[in-house]
Amino acid sequence: MMASGYDMQKEHQFGGLVRMDVSPNFSANNHSRRRENRASSSFSLIEALGEVGIVVHDGTGYIIQVNDRFCRMFGYTPGEVIGRELDTLVARGEELNEALALSELYCMSGRGFSVETTRHRKDGTPFPVLLTSVPMYIDKAGRRSVNTCTYLDLTGKRERERALRTANSLFENLFDRTPTAVVLCDIESRVVRGNPAFYLLFGYTPEEIDGQVIDGFVARGVYYEEARKISALVYGGKSHQARTVRYTKDGNPLDVTITAIPFTTDEGQKLLFGIYHDITAEKSAQRRIETYEAELRHLAWEIALSEERERHRIAGVLHDEIGFELASLYQSIGTLPPGKVPADFQKAASDSLRNTILQIRSLTREISNPALYAGGIEVGLRSLMDQVLTPANIRWKLVVTGSSRDLPEDLATVIYQMVRELLRNVVKHAKASSVSVRIRHLRKSIAVSVTDDGIGSRSQGHDPAGFTEGWGLFGIRERVKYLGGRMAYHTAPGRGTVCALWIPKAGGDSHPDPDLHR
């Protein structure tokens, strides 16, 4: 680094500040004789300057006085340096040649200089210093008697500079090479710089977007207003993350995750890091999954209805055809003339036929309850609860409010199936003594709740223990979801279980029944 010099145009009078016995014709021959006196001289200004190493040398470069910091910096004692030539004491090799040249160029001409250079300690260790040399005039005649050199150890500064360069290098590599789009903006949302992935993602060149307000380039319509709100929020000091949509240069929408992070530089400048993660593929896969799920729910719905229709057909065959034939046979046996058939055989045949007819009727109700189709959802559920709960000695109650006149038959069938599944699980697992079913017909929806006083469960929100056979709550939940409804249940050990369903009718309510869980 080049030294900076300056002429001492005005004499400095140190008569009242510096107390030295220094002759203008001071020579090296006098050093030994006067070393002890100089070492004990008082120079309070030198000692007051703390961390700066200070040395005073005469016009020929021999040291007159030093402060403690200079001695500690270079590893000498005062006795080792007083009377020694300064340049040969603290410089080696090329640095010595530089030091001698500086002394000849500046010190001998009455000019000072300041330079960052390298000097060496007593043990030969080099270290960076800021060297400043100032000529001092201490007599009224203006004769230059001494030079004052100050040394400031720059080791810490250089280490900090190296650390800063390393940090900058790491940042530059991370910023430029990360595959995620990153942009740096100022407080007005103007692009300071982006990484290559940012320009590639949105299709702009640095010349097109740097220095421009980013929101107007990557956001449109409602998303532009959203982007402005995010910027205002982040510059208020809050980080923000959101899934949203942004646009490329050619107008194509991108599904992205945005992470916005505010920070302030050492100079107080507010900046923003914006990180854009392209989730278009992820969202596309999610949409495909949602499509598949919708198709599966539709298939489950069709299977459930098809199953119920087949049950209804089989029940009709059992009741209308086989049941009718058996009933006719039973009546025929009962009208046979006495003596034609042994009495005990006739009785046995009649009893067998009667039992078979009863079993067929029970099977018919179990397969497809005719009460549901004959009397509607309320009559069907009463018949179902009597059929399922009464034989298990479980008390039951059905409460219905509102009218079922506009309830579609397919929806009534599916509700009947879901309640049947819940009641069967109560009988199998709940160990309940009573069950209540509540049906509320709303204007455009229907609310159903099934409550028992059984052993309950620790599970909440998903299938509790015991609801793992058949469709279980999973099947019920999927059918409800397909219908655009919602399902919830509440349970606790020893406190029973409440399962609540809200299902819209065609063009149903936009919000579930607020009293669903009461």
PESUL-V867289 format. One record per residue. N is the residue number from 1. PHI is phi in whole degrees, -180 to 180 (* if undefined). D_FIRST is the distance of its C-alpha to the first C-alpha in Angstrom with 2 decimals. Layout:
# PESUL-V867289
n:N phi:PHI d_first:D_FIRST
n:N phi:PHI d_first:D_FIRST
This chain:
# PESUL-V867289
n:1 phi:* d_first:0.00
n:2 phi:-75 d_first:3.79
n:3 phi:-82 d_first:6.53
n:4 phi:-109 d_first:9.50
n:5 phi:-113 d_first:12.82
n:6 phi:-153 d_first:16.37
n:7 phi:-85 d_first:19.82
n:8 phi:-88 d_first:22.32
n:9 phi:-74 d_first:25.13
n:10 phi:-122 d_first:27.43
n:11 phi:-70 d_first:28.56
n:12 phi:-103 d_first:28.38
n:13 phi:-97 d_first:31.67
n:14 phi:-112 d_first:31.53
n:15 phi:-58 d_first:35.12
n:16 phi:-89 d_first:36.37
n:17 phi:-110 d_first:33.43
n:18 phi:-106 d_first:32.30
n:19 phi:-113 d_first:35.04
n:20 phi:-137 d_first:34.08
n:21 phi:-102 d_first:36.04
n:22 phi:-124 d_first:33.42
n:23 phi:-95 d_first:34.49
n:24 phi:-61 d_first:32.43
n:25 phi:-98 d_first:33.54
n:26 phi:-56 d_first:32.43
n:27 phi:-128 d_first:32.10
n:28 phi:-63 d_first:31.33
n:29 phi:-66 d_first:35.09
n:30 phi:-85 d_first:35.58
n:31 phi:-60 d_first:33.26
n:32 phi:-64 d_first:35.95
n:33 phi:-66 d_first:38.57
n:34 phi:-109 d_first:36.65
n:35 phi:-58 d_first:34.51
n:36 phi:-65 d_first:37.08
n:37 phi:-65 d_first:37.43
n:38 phi:-67 d_first:33.70
n:39 phi:-63 d_first:33.40
n:40 phi:-98 d_first:36.10
n:41 phi:-66 d_first:34.86
n:42 phi:-96 d_first:34.58
n:43 phi:-137 d_first:31.28
n:44 phi:-62 d_first:31.92
n:45 phi:-64 d_first:28.81
n:46 phi:-59 d_first:26.57
n:47 phi:-68 d_first:28.70
n:48 phi:-78 d_first:28.76
n:49 phi:-90 d_first:25.10
n:50 phi:58 d_first:25.69
n:51 phi:-83 d_first:22.75
n:52 phi:-96 d_first:20.33
n:53 phi:-77 d_first:20.38
n:54 phi:-124 d_first:21.23
n:55 phi:-136 d_first:21.94
n:56 phi:-112 d_first:23.59
n:57 phi:-128 d_first:23.61
n:58 phi:-83 d_first:25.56
n:59 phi:-65 d_first:24.71
n:60 phi:-99 d_first:24.76
n:61 phi:94 d_first:22.34
n:62 phi:-92 d_first:25.11
n:63 phi:-73 d_first:25.17
n:64 phi:-101 d_first:27.84
n:65 phi:-156 d_first:27.52
n:66 phi:-137 d_first:25.64
n:67 phi:-101 d_first:26.36
n:68 phi:-62 d_first:27.52
n:69 phi:-64 d_first:24.41
n:70 phi:-62 d_first:22.38
n:71 phi:-63 d_first:25.17
n:72 phi:-66 d_first:25.33
n:73 phi:-65 d_first:21.58
n:74 phi:-100 d_first:21.62
n:75 phi:85 d_first:25.27
n:76 phi:-109 d_first:26.88
n:77 phi:-97 d_first:29.85
n:78 phi:-56 d_first:29.87
n:79 phi:-65 d_first:32.22
n:80 phi:-82 d_first:29.85
n:81 phi:-113 d_first:27.02
n:82 phi:-64 d_first:28.92
n:83 phi:88 d_first:29.21
n:84 phi:-88 d_first:26.54
n:85 phi:-75 d_first:23.62
n:86 phi:-62 d_first:20.56
n:87 phi:-61 d_first:17.94
n:88 phi:-72 d_first:20.39
n:89 phi:-77 d_first:21.32
n:90 phi:-114 d_first:18.10
n:91 phi:-125 d_first:16.01
n:92 phi:-135 d_first:17.25
n:93 phi:57 d_first:16.93
n:94 phi:-63 d_first:13.70
n:95 phi:-64 d_first:12.09
n:96 phi:-67 d_first:15.09
n:97 phi:-60 d_first:14.63
n:98 phi:-62 d_first:11.09
n:99 phi:-63 d_first:12.79
n:100 phi:-64 d_first:15.76
n:101 phi:-66 d_first:14.01
n:102 phi:-62 d_first:12.36
n:103 phi:-62 d_first:15.88
n:104 phi:-69 d_first:17.61
n:105 phi:-73 d_first:15.65
n:106 phi:-108 d_first:15.77
n:107 phi:-63 d_first:18.22
n:108 phi:-75 d_first:20.94
n:109 phi:-105 d_first:20.88
n:110 phi:82 d_first:21.33
n:111 phi:-114 d_first:18.06
n:112 phi:-99 d_first:15.80
n:113 phi:-156 d_first:12.06
n:114 phi:-142 d_first:9.97
n:115 phi:-153 d_first:6.66
n:116 phi:-91 d_first:6.18
n:117 phi:-150 d_first:7.09
n:118 phi:-121 d_first:10.40
n:119 phi:-130 d_first:13.70
n:120 phi:-123 d_first:17.24
n:121 phi:-80 d_first:20.46
n:122 phi:-56 d_first:23.76
n:123 phi:-84 d_first:24.73
n:124 phi:90 d_first:21.67
n:125 phi:-71 d_first:20.13
n:126 phi:-80 d_first:16.32
n:127 phi:-155 d_first:14.81
n:128 phi:-79 d_first:11.61
n:129 phi:-140 d_first:11.57
n:130 phi:-102 d_first:10.56
n:131 phi:-103 d_first:11.41
n:132 phi:-127 d_first:13.19
n:133 phi:-122 d_first:15.43
n:134 phi:-131 d_first:18.43
n:135 phi:-73 d_first:21.24
n:136 phi:-127 d_first:24.71
n:137 phi:-109 d_first:28.00
n:138 phi:-122 d_first:31.02
n:139 phi:-123 d_first:33.86
n:140 phi:-69 d_first:35.71
n:141 phi:-78 d_first:35.50
n:142 phi:83 d_first:31.75
n:143 phi:-81 d_first:30.89
n:144 phi:-73 d_first:27.42
n:145 phi:-110 d_first:28.21
n:146 phi:-144 d_first:25.28
n:147 phi:-122 d_first:21.62
n:148 phi:-109 d_first:20.75
n:149 phi:-113 d_first:17.63
n:150 phi:-115 d_first:17.11
n:151 phi:-124 d_first:15.60
n:152 phi:-115 d_first:15.47
n:153 phi:-67 d_first:15.81
n:154 phi:-100 d_first:13.83
n:155 phi:-56 d_first:16.03
n:156 phi:-62 d_first:18.25
n:157 phi:-63 d_first:15.63
n:158 phi:-65 d_first:14.18
n:159 phi:-63 d_first:17.85
n:160 phi:-65 d_first:18.69
n:161 phi:-65 d_first:16.01
n:162 phi:-65 d_first:17.43
n:163 phi:-63 d_first:20.88
n:164 phi:-67 d_first:20.21
n:165 phi:-63 d_first:18.98
n:166 phi:-64 d_first:22.07
n:167 phi:-62 d_first:24.31
n:168 phi:-63 d_first:23.10
n:169 phi:-64 d_first:23.69
n:170 phi:-62 d_first:27.09
n:171 phi:-62 d_first:27.95
n:172 phi:-60 d_first:27.11
n:173 phi:-65 d_first:29.19
n:174 phi:-65 d_first:31.97
n:175 phi:-64 d_first:32.01
n:176 phi:-82 d_first:32.04
n:177 phi:-100 d_first:34.20
n:178 phi:-65 d_first:36.84
n:179 phi:-75 d_first:40.18
n:180 phi:-88 d_first:41.04
n:181 phi:-70 d_first:40.33
n:182 phi:-132 d_first:37.70
n:183 phi:-135 d_first:36.64
n:184 phi:-113 d_first:34.38
n:185 phi:-125 d_first:35.82
n:186 phi:-89 d_first:35.06
n:187 phi:-68 d_first:37.62
n:188 phi:-97 d_first:39.51
n:189 phi:66 d_first:39.92
n:190 phi:-85 d_first:37.72
n:191 phi:-70 d_first:36.09
n:192 phi:-84 d_first:32.34
n:193 phi:-168 d_first:32.23
n:194 phi:-129 d_first:34.60
n:195 phi:-91 d_first:34.45
n:196 phi:-54 d_first:36.16
n:197 phi:-65 d_first:39.29
n:198 phi:-67 d_first:39.65
n:199 phi:-64 d_first:39.62
n:200 phi:-67 d_first:41.96
n:201 phi:-63 d_first:44.37
n:202 phi:-97 d_first:44.90
n:203 phi:83 d_first:44.52
n:204 phi:-100 d_first:41.92
n:205 phi:-96 d_first:38.71
n:206 phi:-56 d_first:35.50
n:207 phi:-66 d_first:36.01
n:208 phi:-80 d_first:39.50
n:209 phi:-118 d_first:38.95
n:210 phi:-61 d_first:35.36
n:211 phi:86 d_first:35.46
n:212 phi:-101 d_first:39.25
n:213 phi:-70 d_first:41.47
n:214 phi:-65 d_first:42.13
n:215 phi:-59 d_first:45.69
n:216 phi:-73 d_first:47.00
n:217 phi:-99 d_first:45.86
n:218 phi:-112 d_first:46.96
n:219 phi:-129 d_first:49.93
n:220 phi:-141 d_first:53.24
n:221 phi:58 d_first:56.46
n:222 phi:-64 d_first:57.03
n:223 phi:-74 d_first:53.85
n:224 phi:-67 d_first:51.81
n:225 phi:-63 d_first:53.25
n:226 phi:-61 d_first:52.59
n:227 phi:-62 d_first:48.93
n:228 phi:-64 d_first:48.52
n:229 phi:-66 d_first:50.16
n:230 phi:-62 d_first:47.89
n:231 phi:-61 d_first:44.78
n:232 phi:-64 d_first:46.18
n:233 phi:-65 d_first:47.04
n:234 phi:-71 d_first:43.63
n:235 phi:-70 d_first:41.70
n:236 phi:-80 d_first:44.07
n:237 phi:107 d_first:42.39
n:238 phi:-111 d_first:44.79
n:239 phi:-71 d_first:44.12
n:240 phi:-147 d_first:46.76
n:241 phi:-136 d_first:48.20
n:242 phi:-157 d_first:51.02
n:243 phi:-97 d_first:52.84
n:244 phi:-155 d_first:53.30
n:245 phi:-125 d_first:53.23
n:246 phi:-128 d_first:50.48
n:247 phi:-125 d_first:50.64
n:248 phi:-81 d_first:48.84
n:249 phi:-58 d_first:48.05
n:250 phi:-87 d_first:51.45
n:251 phi:90 d_first:53.31
n:252 phi:-76 d_first:54.08
n:253 phi:-75 d_first:54.28
n:254 phi:-124 d_first:52.29
n:255 phi:-80 d_first:53.32
n:256 phi:-137 d_first:50.16
n:257 phi:-105 d_first:49.11
n:258 phi:-106 d_first:46.52
n:259 phi:-119 d_first:44.31
n:260 phi:-114 d_first:42.42
n:261 phi:-127 d_first:39.95
n:262 phi:-86 d_first:38.39
n:263 phi:-156 d_first:35.14
n:264 phi:-124 d_first:32.87
n:265 phi:-75 d_first:29.07
n:266 phi:-62 d_first:27.18
n:267 phi:-86 d_first:27.07
n:268 phi:90 d_first:30.85
n:269 phi:-78 d_first:31.19
n:270 phi:-89 d_first:34.37
n:271 phi:-132 d_first:34.37
n:272 phi:-138 d_first:36.92
n:273 phi:-96 d_first:36.92
n:274 phi:-113 d_first:39.95
n:275 phi:-118 d_first:41.16
n:276 phi:-112 d_first:44.00
n:277 phi:-111 d_first:46.09
n:278 phi:-73 d_first:48.61
n:279 phi:-115 d_first:51.98
n:280 phi:-58 d_first:54.11
n:281 phi:-64 d_first:55.38
n:282 phi:-63 d_first:56.08
n:283 phi:-66 d_first:57.96
n:284 phi:-63 d_first:59.86
n:285 phi:-64 d_first:60.92
n:286 phi:-63 d_first:61.87
n:287 phi:-64 d_first:63.98
n:288 phi:-64 d_first:65.69
n:289 phi:-63 d_first:66.44
n:290 phi:-62 d_first:67.82
n:291 phi:-64 d_first:69.98
n:292 phi:-62 d_first:71.26
n:293 phi:-63 d_first:71.97
n:294 phi:-64 d_first:73.89
n:295 phi:-66 d_first:75.86
n:296 phi:-66 d_first:76.63
n:297 phi:-65 d_first:77.79
n:298 phi:-63 d_first:79.95
n:299 phi:-63 d_first:81.35
n:300 phi:-62 d_first:82.05
n:301 phi:-61 d_first:83.79
n:302 phi:-64 d_first:85.88
n:303 phi:-63 d_first:86.71
n:304 phi:-62 d_first:87.77
n:305 phi:-68 d_first:90.00
n:306 phi:-64 d_first:91.34
n:307 phi:-62 d_first:92.12
n:308 phi:-67 d_first:93.89
n:309 phi:-65 d_first:95.86
n:310 phi:-68 d_first:96.91
n:311 phi:-60 d_first:97.91
n:312 phi:-63 d_first:99.91
n:313 phi:-66 d_first:101.60
n:314 phi:-65 d_first:102.50
n:315 phi:-62 d_first:103.77
n:316 phi:-65 d_first:105.87
n:317 phi:-63 d_first:107.36
n:318 phi:-62 d_first:108.15
n:319 phi:-78 d_first:109.67
n:320 phi:-83 d_first:111.39
n:321 phi:-106 d_first:112.60
n:322 phi:-66 d_first:112.76
n:323 phi:-62 d_first:113.44
n:324 phi:-64 d_first:116.11
n:325 phi:-63 d_first:117.82
n:326 phi:-67 d_first:117.83
n:327 phi:-63 d_first:119.18
n:328 phi:-65 d_first:121.96
n:329 phi:-64 d_first:122.81
n:330 phi:-63 d_first:122.93
n:331 phi:-66 d_first:125.36
n:332 phi:-65 d_first:127.49
n:333 phi:-65 d_first:127.85
n:334 phi:-70 d_first:128.87
n:335 phi:-104 d_first:131.64
n:336 phi:-64 d_first:133.28
n:337 phi:-63 d_first:137.07
n:338 phi:-59 d_first:138.02
n:339 phi:93 d_first:139.10
n:340 phi:-68 d_first:137.16
n:341 phi:-129 d_first:134.25
n:342 phi:-53 d_first:134.38
n:343 phi:-60 d_first:133.36
n:344 phi:-67 d_first:130.78
n:345 phi:-69 d_first:129.13
n:346 phi:-62 d_first:129.10
n:347 phi:-67 d_first:127.44
n:348 phi:-62 d_first:124.84
n:349 phi:-66 d_first:123.98
n:350 phi:-63 d_first:123.75
n:351 phi:-62 d_first:121.46
n:352 phi:-64 d_first:119.19
n:353 phi:-65 d_first:118.95
n:354 phi:-62 d_first:118.30
n:355 phi:-63 d_first:115.43
n:356 phi:-64 d_first:113.95
n:357 phi:-63 d_first:114.10
n:358 phi:-64 d_first:112.36
n:359 phi:-66 d_first:109.59
n:360 phi:-65 d_first:109.10
n:361 phi:-63 d_first:108.87
n:362 phi:-65 d_first:106.31
n:363 phi:-64 d_first:104.32
n:364 phi:-62 d_first:104.51
n:365 phi:-64 d_first:103.07
n:366 phi:-72 d_first:100.30
n:367 phi:-67 d_first:99.36
n:368 phi:-156 d_first:99.48
n:369 phi:-69 d_first:100.96
n:370 phi:-64 d_first:103.46
n:371 phi:-64 d_first:103.25
n:372 phi:-63 d_first:99.73
n:373 phi:-82 d_first:101.03
n:374 phi:-85 d_first:104.29
n:375 phi:-116 d_first:103.17
n:376 phi:94 d_first:99.41
n:377 phi:-64 d_first:96.46
n:378 phi:-66 d_first:98.15
n:379 phi:-63 d_first:101.34
n:380 phi:-63 d_first:99.36
n:381 phi:-69 d_first:97.15
n:382 phi:-62 d_first:100.20
n:383 phi:-64 d_first:101.87
n:384 phi:-63 d_first:98.69
n:385 phi:-65 d_first:98.25
n:386 phi:-66 d_first:101.91
n:387 phi:-69 d_first:101.67
n:388 phi:-90 d_first:98.46
n:389 phi:-93 d_first:98.58
n:390 phi:-59 d_first:102.28
n:391 phi:-62 d_first:103.04
n:392 phi:-92 d_first:100.09
n:393 phi:58 d_first:101.62
n:394 phi:-107 d_first:98.61
n:395 phi:-68 d_first:99.46
n:396 phi:-143 d_first:97.97
n:397 phi:-148 d_first:97.63
n:398 phi:-119 d_first:96.67
n:399 phi:-120 d_first:95.66
n:400 phi:-125 d_first:95.31
n:401 phi:-126 d_first:94.46
n:402 phi:87 d_first:94.42
n:403 phi:-107 d_first:96.05
n:404 phi:-100 d_first:95.40
n:405 phi:-62 d_first:97.15
n:406 phi:-98 d_first:93.98
n:407 phi:-80 d_first:92.44
n:408 phi:-60 d_first:92.02
n:409 phi:-63 d_first:94.05
n:410 phi:-62 d_first:91.14
n:411 phi:-68 d_first:89.08
n:412 phi:-61 d_first:92.07
n:413 phi:-63 d_first:92.41
n:414 phi:-68 d_first:88.76
n:415 phi:-62 d_first:88.97
n:416 phi:-59 d_first:92.14
n:417 phi:-60 d_first:90.42
n:418 phi:-67 d_first:87.44
n:419 phi:-64 d_first:89.76
n:420 phi:-60 d_first:91.87
n:421 phi:-63 d_first:88.82
n:422 phi:-65 d_first:87.88
n:423 phi:-66 d_first:91.46
n:424 phi:-63 d_first:91.79
n:425 phi:-70 d_first:88.63
n:426 phi:-61 d_first:89.99
n:427 phi:-62 d_first:93.19
n:428 phi:-75 d_first:91.32
n:429 phi:-127 d_first:88.57
n:430 phi:-80 d_first:88.73
n:431 phi:55 d_first:91.88
n:432 phi:-89 d_first:92.59
n:433 phi:-105 d_first:95.86
n:434 phi:-151 d_first:95.35
n:435 phi:-139 d_first:93.45
n:436 phi:-127 d_first:93.13
n:437 phi:-120 d_first:92.08
n:438 phi:-122 d_first:91.18
n:439 phi:-118 d_first:91.10
n:440 phi:-122 d_first:89.92
n:441 phi:-86 d_first:90.54
n:442 phi:-97 d_first:88.16
n:443 phi:-64 d_first:88.28
n:444 phi:-129 d_first:85.85
n:445 phi:-155 d_first:85.09
n:446 phi:-136 d_first:86.71
n:447 phi:-114 d_first:85.58
n:448 phi:-130 d_first:86.88
n:449 phi:-135 d_first:86.50
n:450 phi:-122 d_first:88.00
n:451 phi:-124 d_first:88.16
n:452 phi:-129 d_first:89.50
n:453 phi:-107 d_first:89.94
n:454 phi:-81 d_first:89.06
n:455 phi:-76 d_first:86.72
n:456 phi:71 d_first:83.57
n:457 phi:-159 d_first:80.21
n:458 phi:-86 d_first:76.66
n:459 phi:-75 d_first:75.29
n:460 phi:-140 d_first:74.20
n:461 phi:89 d_first:73.36
n:462 phi:-126 d_first:74.04
n:463 phi:-58 d_first:76.99
n:464 phi:-78 d_first:78.27
n:465 phi:-58 d_first:79.96
n:466 phi:101 d_first:83.22
n:467 phi:-99 d_first:82.32
n:468 phi:-117 d_first:81.39
n:469 phi:-91 d_first:84.59
n:470 phi:60 d_first:85.31
n:471 phi:-70 d_first:83.24
n:472 phi:58 d_first:82.55
n:473 phi:-68 d_first:80.29
n:474 phi:-61 d_first:77.87
n:475 phi:-62 d_first:80.52
n:476 phi:-63 d_first:81.56
n:477 phi:-62 d_first:78.01
n:478 phi:-66 d_first:77.38
n:479 phi:-67 d_first:80.62
n:480 phi:-65 d_first:79.84
n:481 phi:-63 d_first:76.35
n:482 phi:-61 d_first:77.90
n:483 phi:-79 d_first:80.21
n:484 phi:84 d_first:77.28
n:485 phi:-102 d_first:78.25
n:486 phi:-140 d_first:76.82
n:487 phi:-132 d_first:77.92
n:488 phi:-148 d_first:77.21
n:489 phi:-146 d_first:78.87
n:490 phi:-129 d_first:78.81
n:491 phi:-152 d_first:80.02
n:492 phi:-156 d_first:79.87
n:493 phi:-55 d_first:81.71
n:494 phi:79 d_first:85.24
n:495 phi:-121 d_first:84.83
n:496 phi:74 d_first:85.74
n:497 phi:-141 d_first:83.96
n:498 phi:-123 d_first:83.71
n:499 phi:-113 d_first:82.75
n:500 phi:-121 d_first:82.29
n:501 phi:-124 d_first:82.13
n:502 phi:-125 d_first:81.47
n:503 phi:-132 d_first:82.41
n:504 phi:-76 d_first:82.48
n:505 phi:-81 d_first:85.47
n:506 phi:-59 d_first:85.02
n:507 phi:67 d_first:82.56
n:508 phi:-66 d_first:82.06
n:509 phi:-59 d_first:80.45
n:510 phi:-82 d_first:76.72
n:511 phi:-135 d_first:76.39
n:512 phi:-68 d_first:78.18
n:513 phi:-62 d_first:81.02
n:514 phi:-66 d_first:79.67
n:515 phi:-97 d_first:82.76
n:516 phi:-59 d_first:82.37
n:517 phi:-102 d_first:81.63
n:518 phi:-78 d_first:83.92
